[in-house]
Amino acid sequence: MSIVPNLAAETASIQRAEPVGLTSRTAFDEAPMLIYWESTRACDLACVHCRAEAVSWRNPLELDTAEVKNLFDQIASFGSRRPPHMVITGGDPLQREDLFELIDYGRSRGIIISVTPAGTARLTADVVRQLKAAGVFSLGLSLDGSTEERHDTFRGVKGSFAWTAAAAQMASEVEMPVQLNTMVTNETLADLPNIYELVKAWGLERWALFFLISTGRGEALTEISPMESERLHQWLWDIRNEAPFMIKTTEAHHYRRLMYRNLRQRGLSDEAISQMPVGRGFGIRDGSGIVFVSHMGEVYPSGFLPLKAGSVREESLVDIYRSSDLFRSLRNPDLFTGKCGVCEYRYICGGSRARAYASTGDPLGSDPLCPYQPLVSEP
Ligand code: SF4
């Protein structure tokens, strides 16, 4: 039975605003841009908000080495014009003894690989050098506080700030790009300007702000309000020209509305915007350009949207991504309901499907973090 009801017939008569932007609904129908693989849930940290609800031991039912190689083969068979990009996440990928063997194999299949290790004692300078030597494209590090006290409290382990800072410095020395990931919650909001200064001081390449979704352990923290989110987006827009690094938001797609509107006000055409790095990201969201494979091979639209569409142990990732009802629905903004469904920004933004699901139980519902009122009222 389908997870997602067939809404096509009942939504056909709804009046929707003409979508803005040069985005094609079919842009990510054939292949995702980013594939997240949760290599394990084992991790030495005890983060209060952990999406993976990580534990200190590896699950014997995790995908084994041969199964992960098979997953790489499946990814290679997407046959996209772009080389697929896999982000190896966790838990802590450094807990897998076969990590470097798998990186080697994935690269031999033409896959670009990034790794997001946890900031623990395992993340030594030597490990960073080995990751660089193995051809890892970039490193993802998490920093949720601008001081040792703030970050270590958030991550639940003393020393995490220092290990993270040392890894960032070593990555810089070996010229491996770093994306610094920061959770946006009520607890971190006031500290974001200080973290921004650190990203500058450390000379990193990208700052990614993950807007909390209150599920799992994330319920221990609180989401910021829609108006705070709007003010934060305005601040990110204001600093982006002086920031010597890229800034991106995750699960806060409505930042694209603000970017698009500002770029249009500066006189840029839709065509010109679509050629810019920000424009190339328009339309990407859970299940549309993004797919998540769990430590046991289950396939989800993202790590924050806990609706399983299949398992790579039973069928091909390519088939699940292209053909499952859930993924196909998530790629069609004209099936969205509530104000996201009528909004003129639904193709370039579309709202966080994970937050819509967490707050309404419907992955096609509306994202409550966005305060915008579309030109056409929702039915
Ligand atoms: S209403 Fe939905 S689609 Fe429109 S800008 Fe807000 S989050 Fe995006």
Boltz pocket constraint, residues with backbone or C-beta under 6 A from the ligand:
constraints:
  - pocket:
      binder: B
      contacts: [[A, 253], [A, 254], [A, 257], [A, 339], [A, 340], [A, 341], [A, 343], [A, 344], [A, 345], [A, 346], [A, 349], [A, 350], [A, 351], [A, 352], [A, 367], [A, 370], [A, 371], [A, 372], [A, 374]]
      max_distance: 6.0
